[in-house]
Amino acid sequence: MNGAHDGKVAFITGAASGIGLAIAERLHGDGAKVVLADIDEGRLSQAAERIGGDQARLDVTDADAFEAAIDQVRQDHGRLDILVNNAGVIDIQPVAETTPEAWQRLFAVNVHGTFNGCRAAARVMREQGSGSIINASSGAGRRGVANIAGYCASKAAVISLTQSLAAELAPHGVRVNAYVPGHIQTPFWHGIAAGFAGVTGKSEDEVVEMFRATVPMGRFGTPQEVAAAVSWLASDEASYVSGESLAMNGAEFPY
Ligand SMILES: NC(=O)c1ccc[n+]([C@@H]2O[C@H](COP(=O)([O-])OP(=O)(O)OC[C@H]3O[C@@H](n4cnc5c(N)ncnc54)[C@H](O)[C@@H]3O)[C@@H](O)[C@H]2O)c1
């Protein structure tokens, strides 16, 4: 895919860590100018300096701030070709112990944050007559999983939003897709292992092993394996692909 994104401008949220960082690196390696956005200012500046991209300190739940960040990209680079709504959070609790605030926070980041990005990018891309929006869902958005009901519901909402916006924006030359990772080795898993250990009584190592054992390939994926698929989705090679939710999961969730 070397050169696949020459001359393009990409904005990636949650880009200071894990999958978002790998996507920023990959799109940059494939020729795009990248703008890394994250709420964590310290790790963001380290990541942006390492890759050689612009940085935008952004809380995706703030619709005005998201719009201002996208306007800044247009001012700086004249266009926006790729938006990756990657930022996401998880909360691990039995439903009876889940507070309304925790539920709302999940939706604020995972769903409203994605909507905020789609809305801001749609305004630019519609006018441009081109663009690719790619949203982070999850295998958990395709099925129910005990103790993460809010996360599953929020990631299912991302798939639904993706399908509707793909139909709406297709006449304007804008494609909208989602990526659906299975278990990917990132810092996200520190929280997941600790959270499931808390509700199941297993050790963190046992939790990780429990999830690994569900993957037919017998291993977690890497952020780079997700990034490769996202780069393809964003590329002109995928020109007739829109509304798709593409899984990278070692053959898990085969339905
Ligand atoms: N790692 C996995 O196994 C896995 C599986 C399925 C889906 N996903 C999804 O992939 C995406 C990336 O996950 P990851 O594993 O790289 O996680 P991660 O925790 O390593 O990185 C997430 C990044 O998002 C940032 N972030 C959180 N809230 C934010 C906000 N309000 N505004 C801006 N940035 C914010 C964090 O600071 C962090 O840098 C998430 O949407 C996650 O739900 C991950």
The ligand as an ORCA input file, in Angstrom:
! r2SCAN-3c Opt
* xyz 0 1
  N      -7.873     -3.605     21.865
  C      -8.894     -4.369     21.551
  O      -8.887     -5.587     21.793
  C     -10.111     -3.787     20.881
  C     -11.085     -4.670     20.421
  C     -12.222     -4.168     19.789
  C     -12.384     -2.806     19.605
  N     -11.412     -1.961     20.068
  C     -11.651     -0.528     19.856
  O     -10.534      0.045     19.181
  C     -10.361      1.399     19.597
  C      -8.937      1.612     20.075
  O      -8.668      0.713     21.141
  P      -7.213      0.470     21.734
  O      -7.148     -0.946     22.106
  O      -6.186      1.051     20.851
  O      -7.352      1.336     23.095
  P      -6.277      2.209     23.922
  O      -6.878      2.347     25.282
  O      -4.907      1.639     23.768
  O      -6.328      3.617     23.184
  C      -7.484      4.423     23.187
  C      -7.058      5.869     23.054
  O      -8.272      6.670     23.031
  C      -8.033      7.836     23.809
  N      -9.304      8.396     24.296
  C     -10.129      7.890     25.245
  N     -11.165      8.712     25.453
  C     -10.987      9.766     24.601
  C     -11.736     10.954     24.342
  N     -12.850     11.246     25.037
  N     -11.285     11.803     23.394
  C     -10.148     11.541     22.705
  N      -9.401     10.450     22.925
  C      -9.816      9.563     23.863
  C      -7.136      7.358     24.948
  O      -6.435      8.433     25.574
  C      -6.207      6.383     24.220
  O      -5.043      7.024     23.742
  C     -11.423      1.655     20.679
  O     -12.545      2.276     20.088
  C     -11.778      0.250     21.142
  O     -13.084      0.192     21.674
  C     -10.293     -2.413     20.706
*
